[in-house]
Amino acid sequence: MTAQSAPAVQPEILAPAGNAEALYAAVFAGADAVYLGLPHFNARRTAGNFSAGALRDAVSFCHARGVRVYTALNTVVYPDELPALAGAVAEIAAAGADAVIVQDLAAASLVRRLAPGLLLHGSTQMSVHSPDGARQLAVMGFSRVILARELTLDEIAAVTAAAAESGLETEVFVHGALCMSVSGQCYMSAFLGGRSGNRGGCAGPCRLPFDASDGARTALGNHLSLKDLSALQSLPQLARAGVASVKIEGRLRPPEYVAAAVDACLRARTGEPYDEELLQNVFSRSGFTNGYITNRRGRGLFGIRTEADTAAARAAAPRLRELYRRERPRVGVSLALSLTADGARLTAADADGRCAAAAHSAGLGPGQRPPEQAEAVYRRALEKTGGTPFFAQTVRVEGAQWFLPGSAVNELRRRALEALLAQRGAPRPIACAPAPEDPAALPPVLSGALQGVTPGGASASSPGNASASSPGGASAALPGETWAQGLAARFAGPTQIPQQLPASLRCLILPLTEWRAVPAALRAITWLELPRALFGGAEQAAARQVRESQSEGFAGYVAQNIAHFHTCAGLPVLGGFGLNVANPLAAREYAALGACALTLSPELKLSGLAACAAQLPTLALAYGHMPLMLTRACPLHNVHRCAGCGRAGALLDRKGMRFPVRCTGPDGARTVYNPIPLYWGDRRAALGAAAPLLYFTLETPQRAGEVLALFEAGRAFDGPFTRGLYEKGTG
């Protein structure tokens, strides 16, 4: 990279700190910032993590060395956890951390309400992958967005440009494990094993055998397991795109891994060569991939951890410990030594104006060397700051004609630098208001740009308040009406709708892309669903479809991503399950953004449904093959190309279950579905005030009609089914 093409500001290198040892490794190796978590509300709850006291110590240690600390509160929060969440915000503020990483809007609300001095970073769990997503977070007061890992370099540049226009930074993963699913949109671990990735407990089922060959192989493949990401060679392009921070994944990885990744990032950032083989030996799954950023998403993305990989890691570990055995000098300091007959005084000052001094009070005699030679000796002694985080930027010596033994000079240097380090690490708590007794009762906290938005996002004369009748006798539900009196149904397209709809149908959901095919008689109760993933130019196409359809008599739009509130600003919006709404405070925040109703998280227990339903009309998934994963990498690419694929396939697991896979396009999203449907038709009353949402995906029109009839009649299901997580919850 030439000097002419070099970016004005290099991105920060952000390292994981799953425990104290990894924190020291990251800092000593040269990271500019670290991210870590408290024992609760973080997406790596099985990491060592940090207690409130350990967090204060970690922040002090890092700030003394000029390293920033970002604390993760990036999980979905349940209603009864809101008081503890408020307490966690207070602990982070008391520690003086630099920012909080959040997924749930309840966490963002509490940070803005209680500790507005803390910066807000939007977690990758928020699934932000488009310009409108960045614009929406900027409106909501975020300072940074951590982008989804599935983006190409051009897409990263486009989102970063949109973010920069709004004063928002972007952060991009460049090394570490890749999830098969878009972060925040994976329910596989929760539904198959009761451990939710949205709650920090992912059991990693995608690493188990899943085979896409449709029985053509004698042994199962690992067709949901991606290689680890390593995009260090793309750092110059990311820097030129304006990315503020490049992130290393790995809060569950050992300190050797952290140090090796930080060291390699430092070298790659400045254009120096780094030992890629050593980095691969530390941890990889059959090597690395950079397929998303380079837009190569074939079978080369996939890989597993082999015995050879594990053996290489054991062999590499001893060499890697040298990377964090000693401090890396990173803080410039000005040293001034004054010598007189009465003694000596050394002053150390940093660029932030902090100053510390150490004195030698014993009298000094004349030196034996000429003052010029003596001054050079003193300078060399003072510049020996090894083993500390300091390096001498300037050294000034006065009174070099007086003699001070070398041991005394070293002692002065040690004491002055220790005192300066203590000053730099002194606690700097952030002001925090007292936590309310009931955080769920807090009104939404809006930035100035949102103050004019009315909950529901529509006036009384808007399409969202229309009333009409469908051929089956269904009538449109008003945004303020109790939707639980009727049914809601989502179909994959108009051709999936059965000929006869139940009289109790109040809400019909269909894809935005097919709005022209929706019969005029159904439009008054139809909400047009935006896709959960809109990569590349798909967002612009969706925005155009919203504009074209908004005066065509539809009830409104289904937002499955935070970006959709920007795309559909001022229009009636129904929140989809992809928003992961799981508590009443988050529900209030979405209502303030314009939602007139919300589909609640399918990971909630029944009691949680009731708590959220008290805020605004809600829906609960009550039938359907649960979308377990939303992926950009296609598992079917392990066995064939797109040509002749038919956009459909299945994954066979080790228990003989076939998980359907459906594709919306070569650059779009793929969905992996649960083969066993969810069903609550015979226990509908248990859903309380939440309207049942029947989510049709794989069914024929005839089968959809049969299920609707069963549900409306309250009859038992006529085949294998699951109750999902409403009764048992997630771990």
Secondary structure as UniProt FT lines:
FT   TURN            3..5
FT   STRAND          12..16
FT   HELIX           20..29
FT   STRAND          33..37
FT   TURN            43..46
FT   HELIX           52..64
FT   TURN            65..66
FT   STRAND          68..73
FT   HELIX           79..81
FT   HELIX           82..95
FT   STRAND          99..102
FT   HELIX           105..114
FT   TURN            116..117
FT   STRAND          119..122
FT   HELIX           124..126
FT   HELIX           131..139
FT   TURN            140..141
FT   STRAND          144..146
FT   TURN            149..150
FT   HELIX           153..165
FT   TURN            166..167
FT   STRAND          169..176
FT   TURN            183..184
FT   HELIX           188..193
FT   HELIX           197..199
FT   HELIX           205..207
FT   STRAND          210..211
FT   TURN            214..215
FT   TURN            223..224
FT   STRAND          228..230
FT   HELIX           232..234
FT   HELIX           235..241
FT   STRAND          245..248
FT   TURN            251..252
FT   HELIX           255..269
FT   TURN            270..271
FT   HELIX           276..282
FT   STRAND          288..289
FT   TURN            291..295
FT   HELIX           299..301
FT   HELIX           307..320
FT   HELIX           321..324
FT   STRAND          331..340
FT   TURN            341..342
FT   STRAND          343..350
FT   TURN            351..352
FT   STRAND          355..360
FT   STRAND          365..366
FT   HELIX           371..382
FT   TURN            386..387
FT   STRAND          390..398
FT   TURN            400..401
FT   STRAND          402..403
FT   HELIX           406..424
FT   HELIX           439..441
FT   HELIX           448..450
FT   TURN            451..452
FT   TURN            455..456
FT   TURN            460..461
FT   HELIX           463..465
FT   TURN            471..472
FT   TURN            479..480
FT   HELIX           483..485
FT   STRAND          487..490
FT   HELIX           494..496
FT   TURN            503..504
FT   STRAND          505..511
FT   HELIX           512..517
FT   HELIX           520..525
FT   STRAND          526..529
FT   TURN            536..537
FT   HELIX           538..549
FT   TURN            550..553
FT   STRAND          556..559
FT   TURN            562..563
FT   HELIX           564..567
FT   TURN            568..570
FT   STRAND          573..575
FT   HELIX           577..579
FT   HELIX           584..593
FT   STRAND          595..600
FT   TURN            602..603
FT   HELIX           606..613
FT   TURN            614..615
FT   STRAND          618..624
FT   STRAND          627..631
FT   HELIX           635..638
FT   TURN            643..644
FT   TURN            646..647
FT   STRAND          648..653
FT   TURN            654..655
FT   STRAND          658..663
FT   TURN            666..667
FT   STRAND          670..673
FT   STRAND          678..679
FT   HELIX           681..687
FT   TURN            688..689
FT   STRAND          691..695
FT   HELIX           701..713
FT   TURN            724..728
//
